[in-house]
Amino acid sequence: MKAGDTIINTTSVTAHRSSPALIDYSYIKGAITTFTRSLATNLTEKASGKCRSTTAGLDATYRIKFR
């Protein structure tokens, strides 16, 4: 990674607010959020780049509505 580069991870609101129907999805998104925080701290200490995550809201898709 070069100085000034940025890593962007996509996570979900379910990483912060649990959903009984989405256990597998929630724990993966929680892991991505934690990984992003740890990586951002590491990159900041080395002053080599940035790591951010974007958190999308819950979308009422067909899969979620009828689960």
C-alpha positions in Angstrom: 0.0 0.0 0.0 1.3 3.4 -1.0 1.1 6.5 1.2 -2.2 8.2 0.7 -4.1 5.1 -0.5 -7.5 4.3 0.9 -9.2 1.0 1.6 -13.0 1.1 1.8 -15.0 -1.8 3.3 -18.8 -2.1 3.0 -20.6 -3.2 6.1 -24.2 -3.0 7.3 -26.4 -1.6 10.1 -26.9 -5.2 11.2 -23.3 -5.1 12.5 -24.5 -2.7 15.2 -28.2 -3.7 15.6 -28.8 -7.4 15.7 -31.4 -9.2 13.7 -32.6 -12.7 14.7 -33.3 -13.7 11.1 -29.8 -12.6 9.9 -27.4 -14.2 12.4 -24.8 -15.3 9.8 -25.0 -12.0 7.9 -24.8 -9.9 11.2 -21.6 -11.6 12.5 -19.8 -11.3 9.2 -20.6 -7.6 9.0 -19.6 -7.2 12.6 -16.3 -8.9 11.8 -15.7 -6.5 8.8 -16.4 -3.5 11.1 -13.9 -4.6 13.7 -11.3 -5.5 11.0 -11.7 -2.0 9.5 -11.2 -0.3 12.9 -8.1 -2.4 13.6 -6.7 -1.8 10.1 -7.4 1.9 10.3 -5.5 2.1 13.6 -2.6 0.2 12.2 -2.4 2.4 9.1 -2.7 5.6 11.1 0.2 4.6 13.3 2.3 3.9 10.2 1.0 7.1 8.4 0.7 5.0 5.2 -3.0 5.3 4.3 -6.6 5.3 5.4 -9.1 2.6 6.0 -12.8 3.5 6.1 -16.1 1.6 6.0 -19.5 2.6 4.8 -22.6 1.3 6.6 -25.7 0.8 4.5 -29.1 0.8 6.1 -31.4 -2.2 6.1 -33.2 -2.6 2.9 -36.5 -4.5 2.9 -35.6 -6.9 0.1 -37.5 -9.9 -0.9 -35.1 -12.2 1.1 -35.6 -10.2 4.3 -39.4 -9.8 4.0 -40.2 -13.4 3.6 -37.7 -15.1 5.8 
